[in-house]
Amino acid sequence: MLDVNIPNVFLPHTMANYETADRQIFYLGRDTNGWGNLSHLFQTYKDNLWEYPADSSDCLRGFGFLDYNKNNPYGFWTLVCRLHLRLKGIEETVPISKNLDQKFKHLLSDFGWGNIHSIETKKSLEKRDIWRQLDTQKYNFTKERSKILDKLKHILEVFNPELIFIFNWDAEEEPYLEGLQIIESEGVDGSGFRIAKYRFEGYRTTLYWTDHPGSIKFKSRRLENFISVLISRV
């Protein structure tokens, strides 16, 4: 039996109105910190496996990420929500917390979300002081076999987004893009921010691969400037 502390698998999901969105957009991060443990997945596998993705989807569609974000000025969800609202024409700087106004929730009800890594990475586990509690051999075994889920191609095939943002510049490009034929790849002038643009044979998707908001904070750059640059390039 795998160690109970090994993080659970997180699969991509969409908000309730994704299918009818004027522009279908996906936002991808590195991993989901603290996303339960594998014992839950094993239990639902024995009982009713479909409960597992349903639980994850209910959390997202219920705006559970707002409480998780806690209005972090450089949080992943602050960036995602403010960028999405700007793409919808909202110019004001909106606090991204559980007290978010209903009119903004309505505008945020049509995007998709996922991660480059389907289970939490060693770096994240070390940061949360969980790594030393794990059976690392079992973790490495699990992480290696989870890599089949860590492919952009799955998101393109299942959700067919028009636009994708990846906020994880330091991730390895080649394994994540495996199985895709790149027909356009270029660095985009990001006015000091790192941005790469991709398009793929057989898909309508344009991908912008750029920095995580945490690295923006580390470089003492303003998040709103970053969002403005992304808006201008898209």
N, C-alpha and C positions, 0 to 999 in steps of 0.2 A: 504493500500500500504506500502511495506517495505521501510525503510529509504534509501534514495538514496546513502548514504555513506557506507552502508553495502557492504563489498567486494564481488566481483563476484566469481563465481565458476570456478576453473581451472581444466581441465581434462587432463589426460596423453596424450602425443603426441609422435610421432617419426619423426626423420629426414627423408629426401626423400629416402635415400638408405637403410633404416633399413631392409626391406624385403630381400635384397640380401647381407646383411653383412655376412662376414665369421664367426663372433661371434656376436650374437645379445645381446646387453647390455643395461640395464636401469639404470639411476641414479635418486635417489629420495631424495628430501629435505624435509624441514618442511612445508613450505607454499610459496606462491608467493606474496611478498609484493607489494601492490599498483596495484593489477590486476583489475582495473576498478571498477565498482559497479553493483549491481543487476539490476538497471534500464535498463542497456544494454541487459541483458539476458531476461528481461520481454519484451522489445521491439522486440527483434529478435524472441521471442516465438510467438508474435502476427503477425509478418511479414513473417519471414522465419527462423525457428529454426536452420536449417543447416548452416546458415551463422555464427552462434556463434562458433562452433568448427572449422570451416574453418578459421575464423579470427585468432584464437589462433594458429592454425597450421601454417598459413602463417607467423606469427610473429616469431615462432621458426625456421621454415625452412629457413627464410630469415636472420638468424643469428642476430635477434634483441637482443638476450641476450648478444652479445658482447658489444653493446653500454650501456646496462644496467649494465654490469660488471665493465666498466671503468677501466680495468686493476687492479682491487683490488687485492693486493698480497695474501689475505686470503679470497677471495670471493668464493662463491659456484661454480660459473662458471669457475673460475680459476682452482679450484680443478678438476672439471669434465673434462674440456678440456685438461688439462695437463695429467691427469690420462689416458684419452682416447688415447691421442697421444702416451704416453708411452706404452700402450697396443698395439699400432700399430708400435712400434719400434723406435719412435722418442726420442732420449736421451737428446736433448738440452732443456733448459728451455725457453719456448715460451711465450712472453707477450700476454695475452689474452685481446685484445682490438679490437675496430672496424677496426683497421688497419691490422688485421691478414692476413698473406699471403694466397693467393688462394690455394696453395698446401696443407696448413694445413686445410683450410676450406673443401677441398675435403675429407680429412681423418676424419673430424668431421661430415660428412654428413650421418652417419648411426647408431646413438644411439637413445635411447628413454629417455624421461624425464617426471617426475611427482612429486607429493608431498604426504606425509602422510596425510596432511590436504588439502581438496579440496578448502576450503576458508581460508582466512587469520586468524591467531589465535589472541587471546586477547593479548598475549605477544608481537607479532609483531605490532599490532595496537597501543599498549601503547608506544612502542619504537618510532613509527612514529608520536606520539602525535595526533592520530586519535580517540582513544578509547573514550575520553571524549566528542567527538562530536556525538557519536552514540546514538541511542535509544537502550540501552543494552538489554532490554527485547526482542525487535525484533531480535537483533543479536543472542541472546541465542536460540531463537526459530529457527532461520535459521541454526545456527551451529549444533544444535541437529539433525535436519532433513537432514543435509548434510552428516552425519556420514555414511549413507548407501553407499556413494561413497568412503569412506576412508577405503578401504579393499584391501590388496595385491592380494587377489584372483582374482579380476577383471583384474589386469594387467597380471597375469599368464594365465588367460583364453583367453584374447583378443590378447596379444602380444607374449606369449610363449618365454620369453627371456631365454637365456642360463645363464646369469649372471646379478645380481642386486646388486647395492651398495646403502645402505641407509645411508645418512649422517645426522643423528639426534639421537644420543645415548640416549638423555633424553626422547624420546617419549615412550609412553606405548606400549609394545609389544603385549599384549594379544588381545586388540580390533582390531589392525591392521592385525593380523594373523588369525582372526576369520574365521572359515570355512575351514581351512587347517590342514592336519594331518602332524605334524612334525616327520620326520623319522631320522633326524640328527640335533643335537643342541649342539654346543660346543664353548667354548671360545678359541680364536686363539691367539697364542703368538704374540703380536703386538709390542714387544720391547718398552713397555711403553705407547703405544696407545691402546685404548679399541676397540676390534674387536670381534664380535660374528659371527659364521657361521651356516647357516640353510640349510636343504634340506627338500622337501615336497613330500608326497606320490602322485604319479600320474603326477609329473611335472619334467622336466629336469633341472629346475632352481636351481642354487646355489646362496644363498643370503649372502652377507657380510654386517653386520649392525655395523656401527662405528660412529666416532665423526664427528660433523660439523666442517668445517675449522675454524669457528670463535672461537671454543673452543681450537683448536690447537694454534691459536694466543694468546689466553688468557693464555695458559700454557707456552708461549714463546718457542714453538717447531717449527721447520722448516717444512714448507709444503712439500718441496721436500723430506725430510726424511720420512714423512708420506706416500707420494706416493710410495716411494721405498719399504716401508714395505708392503703396499697393493699389489704391483706388485709381491713381493717375495712370498706372501701367496696365491695368485691366481694361 
